[in-house]
């Protein structure tokens, strides 16, 4: 079902793009030129204008339908749940992060010389 709606949605998008590109350009932004549109109060009702509205409404309906289908499929699941991996523990005490002995110096060899190479 989802694939059918997705294919219809794709064809509606392509059709909407084609119909909008076929319409007459009125020059100027926001319908400010060409004699019709914003100056007369009612835009000219051409066949392409009506087809644009029909395709736009159908596009919005398929968008909402795809959103509902996706929400139903993903109800209460997580990506981690789908992988089957258990997440690591979130609460680790700070004492586990401090090495025993309380100092943060590098370990030393048996003769108390540090294992860090010298800058010689």
Backbone torsions as a table, in degrees:
resi	resn	phi	psi	omega
1	UNK	NA	-42.8	-178.4
2	UNK	-64.5	-38.5	-179.9
3	UNK	-65.9	-37.8	178.7
4	UNK	-64.1	-46.6	-180.0
5	UNK	-64.8	-37.1	179.5
6	UNK	-65.9	-39.8	178.3
7	UNK	-68.3	-41.6	176.4
8	UNK	-61.6	-40.4	178.9
9	UNK	-62.0	-41.3	178.2
10	UNK	-63.5	-45.4	178.8
11	UNK	-64.9	-37.0	177.0
12	UNK	-64.6	-39.9	179.2
13	UNK	-64.2	-45.1	179.1
14	UNK	-65.7	-40.4	177.6
15	UNK	-64.4	-40.4	178.7
16	UNK	-64.4	-40.5	177.2
17	UNK	-62.5	-45.2	-178.3
18	UNK	-64.0	-43.6	-178.2
19	UNK	-66.5	-39.7	179.4
20	UNK	-66.3	-38.7	180.0
21	UNK	-71.0	-25.2	179.5
22	UNK	-79.7	-16.8	-177.6
23	UNK	-69.8	155.4	-178.9
24	UNK	-71.8	131.9	176.3
25	UNK	-79.0	132.5	-178.4
26	UNK	-97.8	0.5	-179.9
27	UNK	67.9	150.0	-178.9
28	UNK	73.6	152.0	-178.1
29	UNK	-83.7	153.1	173.5
30	UNK	58.8	35.2	175.9
31	UNK	68.4	30.0	-175.3
32	UNK	-86.6	-3.9	-178.1
33	UNK	-132.2	174.9	174.6
34	UNK	93.6	-4.7	176.0
35	UNK	89.9	-29.3	179.3
36	UNK	-102.6	-162.2	172.9
37	UNK	76.8	-120.6	-170.6
38	UNK	-73.9	-20.4	-174.8
39	UNK	-82.4	-27.0	-176.5
40	UNK	-97.6	-10.4	-179.7
41	UNK	91.5	-27.5	177.1
42	UNK	-134.7	123.7	-179.1
43	UNK	-70.9	156.3	179.0
44	UNK	-66.6	130.8	-177.6
45	UNK	-91.8	85.0	179.4
46	UNK	-89.2	166.8	179.1
47	UNK	-65.1	-38.6	179.0
48	UNK	-66.9	-32.7	176.8
49	UNK	-65.6	-40.2	178.5
50	UNK	-69.4	-39.6	177.6
51	UNK	-64.3	-37.3	178.1
52	UNK	-61.3	-44.7	179.3
53	UNK	-63.3	-42.0	-179.4
54	UNK	-64.8	-45.5	179.3
55	UNK	-65.8	-36.8	179.8
56	UNK	-66.6	-42.6	179.1
57	UNK	-65.4	-42.6	178.6
58	UNK	-64.5	-37.5	178.0
59	UNK	-63.1	-42.8	179.4
60	UNK	-66.3	-39.6	179.5
61	UNK	-64.1	-43.8	178.6
62	UNK	-67.9	-31.9	176.2
63	UNK	-63.7	-45.4	179.2
64	UNK	-65.7	-39.8	178.7
65	UNK	-62.3	-43.9	178.0
66	UNK	-64.0	-35.6	177.9
67	UNK	-66.1	-42.6	179.3
68	UNK	-65.1	-43.2	179.5
69	UNK	-62.9	-43.1	179.9
70	UNK	-66.0	-36.9	179.9
71	UNK	-68.8	-35.9	179.1
72	UNK	-70.3	-35.3	-180.0
73	UNK	-72.7	-29.0	-174.8
74	UNK	-104.6	19.6	-176.2
75	UNK	-66.1	112.5	173.3
76	UNK	74.9	12.8	179.5
77	UNK	-110.8	157.3	178.6
78	UNK	-124.1	161.8	177.4
79	UNK	-63.9	-37.7	179.8
80	UNK	-66.7	-36.5	176.7
81	UNK	-63.3	-37.4	-178.9
82	UNK	-71.3	-28.6	179.4
83	UNK	-78.2	-25.1	-179.0
84	UNK	80.4	19.0	-179.5
85	UNK	-101.3	133.8	176.5
86	UNK	-83.5	133.4	-179.4
87	UNK	-71.0	152.1	178.6
88	UNK	-68.3	159.8	179.8
89	UNK	-63.3	137.8	-176.7
90	UNK	-88.7	-30.8	-175.7
91	UNK	-101.4	97.5	174.6
92	UNK	-108.5	130.4	179.9
93	UNK	-65.8	149.9	-179.1
94	UNK	-68.4	-22.8	-179.5
95	UNK	-67.1	-27.8	179.9
96	UNK	-70.7	-21.3	-177.3
97	UNK	-84.8	-17.4	-178.6
98	UNK	-93.6	129.8	179.5
99	UNK	-66.5	155.4	178.9
100	UNK	-63.3	146.0	-179.1
101	UNK	100.6	-19.5	173.7
102	UNK	83.9	-14.0	-179.4
103	UNK	-97.1	153.2	-177.4
104	UNK	-109.5	23.2	179.1
105	UNK	-81.4	155.6	178.4
106	UNK	-66.9	154.2	-179.7
107	UNK	-66.3	154.3	-178.6
108	UNK	-114.3	159.7	177.1
109	UNK	-81.1	-176.4	-176.8
110	UNK	-62.7	-26.8	-177.3
111	UNK	-97.4	24.3	177.2
112	UNK	61.5	19.9	174.8
113	UNK	-92.7	136.2	-178.0
114	UNK	-67.1	150.0	179.8
115	UNK	-82.2	0.6	179.4
116	UNK	-81.2	131.4	179.7
117	UNK	-63.4	146.5	-179.2
118	UNK	-82.0	164.3	-177.2
119	UNK	-90.4	23.2	-178.0
120	UNK	-72.4	NA	NA
